[in-house]
Amino acid sequence: QVQLVESGGGSVQAGGSLRLSCAASGIIFSINAMGWYRQAPGKQRDLVAAITSGGSTTYADSVKGRFTISRGNAKNTVYLQMNSLKPEDTAVYSCNADFWGRAGRDTTWGQGTQVTVSS
């Protein structure tokens, strides 16, 4: 069973920074892409940033220039560096992995980590 373990959430004042980490474990043959999504209360879950196995990145317009997604040396780890945080960045941030495992191509989610930005 593939699991994603997230860490790094917390509370910060506007203008501050946080770094989220997500590590995948289990039987993984290869990872196609990993990404971060967020869901604020009463809103749908939206993509924040994603990175492919080839290193291509995608960002939501609202975080471009402030957030940076990167992979760790182990390739099964992804980070989200969040700078210049705004109150509207407050949400539960969840990690997602698109991978090839024993059952073929699959996707899985982390448990989510709360990010709270106060003004």
C-alpha positions as CSV (number, residue, x, y, z in Angstrom):
1,Q,0.0,0.0,0.0
2,V,1.4,3.4,-1.0
3,Q,1.2,6.1,1.6
4,L,1.9,9.8,1.5
5,V,3.1,11.5,4.7
6,E,2.9,15.3,4.9
7,S,4.6,17.7,7.3
8,G,5.3,21.3,7.7
9,G,2.0,23.0,8.1
10,G,1.2,25.5,10.8
11,S,0.3,29.1,11.6
12,V,2.1,32.1,10.3
13,Q,1.5,35.8,9.9
14,A,1.0,37.4,6.5
15,G,4.2,37.8,4.7
16,G,5.8,34.8,6.4
17,S,7.0,31.5,4.9
18,L,6.3,27.8,5.4
19,R,7.7,24.7,3.8
20,L,5.6,21.6,3.3
21,S,7.1,18.2,2.7
22,C,5.5,15.0,1.3
23,A,7.1,11.6,1.3
24,A,5.8,8.6,-0.5
25,S,6.4,5.1,0.8
26,G,5.4,1.6,-0.3
27,I,5.7,-0.4,-3.5
28,I,6.2,2.3,-6.2
29,F,7.7,1.4,-9.5
30,S,7.8,5.0,-10.7
31,I,6.1,8.3,-10.1
32,N,4.6,10.2,-13.0
33,A,3.9,13.4,-11.0
34,M,3.3,14.7,-7.5
35,G,1.4,17.8,-6.5
36,W,-0.1,19.9,-3.8
37,Y,-3.7,20.8,-3.6
38,R,-5.6,23.0,-1.1
39,Q,-9.1,23.3,0.1
40,A,-10.4,26.2,2.1
41,P,-13.6,25.9,4.2
42,G,-16.7,25.9,1.9
43,K,-14.6,25.8,-1.3
44,Q,-13.5,23.0,-3.7
45,R,-10.1,21.5,-3.6
46,D,-7.8,23.2,-6.2
47,L,-4.4,22.5,-7.6
48,V,-1.7,24.6,-6.1
49,A,1.4,23.2,-7.8
50,A,2.6,20.0,-9.4
51,I,5.8,18.6,-10.7
52,T,6.3,15.7,-13.2
53,S,9.0,13.1,-13.2
54,G,10.8,15.1,-15.9
55,G,10.8,18.2,-13.7
56,S,8.1,20.2,-15.4
57,T,6.1,22.4,-13.0
58,T,2.7,23.8,-13.0
59,Y,1.4,26.5,-10.6
60,A,-2.0,28.1,-9.9
61,D,-2.0,31.7,-11.0
62,S,-2.6,32.8,-7.4
63,V,0.7,31.4,-6.2
64,K,3.0,32.1,-9.1
65,G,6.1,33.9,-7.9
66,R,5.5,33.1,-4.3
67,F,5.4,29.3,-4.1
68,T,8.0,26.8,-5.4
69,I,7.5,23.1,-5.8
70,S,10.6,20.8,-5.9
71,R,11.5,17.2,-5.6
72,G,13.9,15.6,-3.1
73,N,17.0,13.6,-4.1
74,A,15.0,10.4,-3.4
75,K,12.5,11.4,-6.1
76,N,9.7,10.1,-3.9
77,T,9.6,13.3,-1.9
78,V,8.2,16.6,-2.9
79,Y,8.4,20.0,-1.2
80,L,6.4,23.2,-1.4
81,Q,8.2,26.3,-0.4
82,M,5.6,29.0,0.4
83,N,6.8,32.6,0.7
84,S,4.9,35.9,1.0
85,L,2.0,34.1,2.5
86,K,-1.4,35.8,2.4
87,P,-4.5,35.2,4.5
88,E,-6.2,33.8,1.4
89,D,-3.6,31.0,1.4
90,T,-5.3,29.6,4.5
91,A,-6.5,26.0,3.7
92,V,-5.8,22.3,4.2
93,Y,-3.0,21.4,1.9
94,S,-2.9,17.8,0.6
95,C,-0.3,16.0,-1.3
96,N,-1.1,13.8,-4.3
97,A,0.9,11.3,-6.2
98,D,0.3,9.8,-9.7
99,F,2.3,6.6,-9.8
100,W,2.8,3.1,-11.2
101,G,2.5,0.4,-8.5
102,R,1.6,-3.2,-8.2
103,A,-2.0,-2.6,-9.4
104,G,-0.9,-0.5,-12.4
105,R,-1.3,3.2,-12.6
106,D,-2.8,4.7,-9.5
107,T,-3.2,7.9,-7.5
108,T,-3.2,8.5,-3.8
109,W,-3.6,11.3,-1.3
110,G,-2.0,12.4,1.9
111,Q,-3.9,13.1,5.1
112,G,-3.6,16.9,4.6
113,T,-1.9,19.5,6.7
114,Q,-3.4,22.8,7.9
115,V,-1.9,26.1,6.9
116,T,-3.3,29.2,8.6
117,V,-2.1,32.7,7.6
118,S,-3.2,35.6,9.9
119,S,-3.3,39.2,8.9
